[in-house]
Amino acid sequence: PPEISRMMIEFNREWERTWPDEKLPALGGLTPRQAARTREGRERLESLLWTVERVGRMAPGLPPPVWKAIRKVLRMP
């Protein structure tokens, strides 16, 4: 239904806005933005992004988060 699609779009926008500044155990308690500042952090962040991008593709029917936008914010190719 259109209202569900609108809710998912809004959810993804909010997630895109907040996720780079959330502390994540997978990054040793750093935020993605903090991790992107060091070589080791970028390696861990790339691994995390690679994993969640692939897992997200296995969720049929759900709109994927906007990974290109997240990567751009974090300056990750």
C-alpha positions as CSV (number, residue, x, y, z in Angstrom):
1,P,0.0,0.0,0.0
2,P,1.2,3.6,-0.6
3,E,1.2,4.5,3.0
4,I,3.5,1.7,3.8
5,S,5.8,2.7,1.0
6,R,5.9,6.3,2.3
7,M,6.7,5.0,5.8
8,M,9.6,2.9,4.5
9,I,10.9,5.9,2.5
10,E,10.8,8.1,5.6
11,F,12.4,5.4,7.7
12,N,15.3,5.0,5.3
13,R,15.8,8.8,5.2
14,E,15.9,9.0,9.0
15,W,18.2,6.0,9.1
16,E,20.5,7.5,6.5
17,R,20.6,10.8,8.6
18,T,21.4,9.1,11.9
19,W,23.4,5.9,11.2
20,P,26.7,7.6,10.5
21,D,26.7,9.0,14.1
22,E,25.6,5.9,16.0
23,K,28.2,4.0,18.1
24,L,28.5,0.5,16.8
25,P,29.9,-2.6,18.6
26,A,31.1,-3.9,15.2
27,L,33.3,-0.8,14.9
28,G,34.7,-1.1,18.4
29,G,32.3,1.4,19.8
30,L,33.1,4.0,17.2
31,T,30.6,5.7,15.0
32,P,30.9,5.0,11.3
33,R,31.9,8.6,10.8
34,Q,34.7,8.2,13.4
35,A,35.8,4.9,11.9
36,A,36.1,6.4,8.5
37,R,38.9,8.7,9.7
38,T,41.5,5.9,10.2
39,R,42.9,3.2,7.9
40,E,42.0,0.4,10.4
41,G,38.6,2.0,11.0
42,R,37.9,2.3,7.3
43,E,38.8,-1.4,6.8
44,R,36.3,-2.4,9.5
45,L,33.7,-0.1,8.2
46,E,34.1,-1.4,4.6
47,S,33.7,-5.0,6.0
48,L,30.5,-3.9,7.8
49,L,29.1,-2.1,4.9
50,W,29.8,-5.0,2.5
51,T,28.1,-7.4,4.9
52,V,24.9,-5.3,5.5
53,E,24.6,-4.4,1.8
54,R,24.6,-8.1,0.9
55,V,22.2,-9.2,3.8
56,G,19.9,-6.3,2.8
57,R,19.6,-7.7,-0.7
58,M,18.3,-10.9,0.7
59,A,15.2,-9.2,2.3
60,P,12.7,-9.4,-0.6
61,G,10.0,-6.8,-0.6
62,L,11.8,-4.4,1.7
63,P,13.3,-1.2,0.2
64,P,17.0,-1.3,0.7
65,P,18.7,1.5,2.7
66,V,20.4,4.0,0.5
67,W,24.0,2.6,0.7
68,K,25.3,4.9,-2.0
69,A,24.2,7.9,0.0
70,I,25.7,6.5,3.2
71,R,29.0,5.8,1.4
72,K,29.1,9.3,0.0
73,V,28.5,10.8,3.5
74,L,31.4,8.7,4.9
75,R,33.6,9.2,1.8
76,M,33.7,5.5,1.2
77,P,33.9,4.4,-2.4
